[in-house]
Amino acid sequence: MAPLKKLPLTVAVIACDAESQLGPLLDSVGFAQEVLVVDSGSADATVGLCLSRGARVIEQGWLGFGRQKQFAVAQASHDWVLCLDADERVTPALARSIEAALRSPRYLAWRMARRNRFLGSWLAHGEGYPDWCIRLFHRAHANWSSDDVHESVLTTTPVGTLDGDLLHESAQDVGDYLDKQNRYTTLQAEAMYRQGLRSNYAQLFLSPLVRFVKFYLLRGGFLDGGPGFAHIVISCNNAFQKYLKLIERQTRGRD
């Protein structure tokens, strides 16, 4: 198959100490005229790797996930941006769909199905797939939220759907994955408290239960076998931790 003609598109990536992850991502986005990596102080060879592969690198201290991604969007050379994380990569089918979308754009923002890998398996059900996310958009019509964690793309324009998958290597090992989830739930609880949200022990009990029923039973997470079960258990524990940390924060706030 002939290579795709490079598109007037910036692939925007935020990274820190991602040398071991970026190779597959960079290999998968050769269709873009620009790859921009915003680095937040890597101590490994992330910057050198990106420069050697033709990417443009900008250093920016950590602003939180949402603001860091929006900073990357603002620095892009093109108005059309594809925002990716260091542990993601574009499949050939998704690349062809992106090309078709930009050649004759019917929408100004596009969502894609993200497929998560966990414990060596590509999940196909439940929370693992399709994990819909807006990642391709014209920056005059969409932007990242300012959330410190679990950020999202905000737009008022209709959103199209791309064919093909965005592959996500969600964890290098379980220990790293659990450490990351612990940090994320702390950030979520703090953000919820600042927004004036409060929790109680009923929510602490019900939130993990509802999540298990929704994703593991109703959306077929059980069909992914052992990895699917482990994935939903961790997810339910994240819900438990988030609301437990919020209750703890509420208690401290009364001191």
Secondary structure, DSSP 8 states (H G I E B T S, - for coil): ------EEEEEEEEESS-HHHHHHHHHHTTTEEEEEEEES--SSSHHHHHHHTT-EEEE-----HHHHHHHHHHH-SSSEEEEEETTEEE-HHHHHHHHHHHHS-S-SEEEEEEEEEETTEE--STTTS-EEEEEEEETTSEEE---SSS--EEESS-EEEEEEEEEEE--SSHHHHHHHHHHHHHHHHHHHHHTT----HHHHHHHHHHHIIIIIIIT-GGGGHHHHHHHHHHHHHHHHHHHHHHHHHHHHHT-
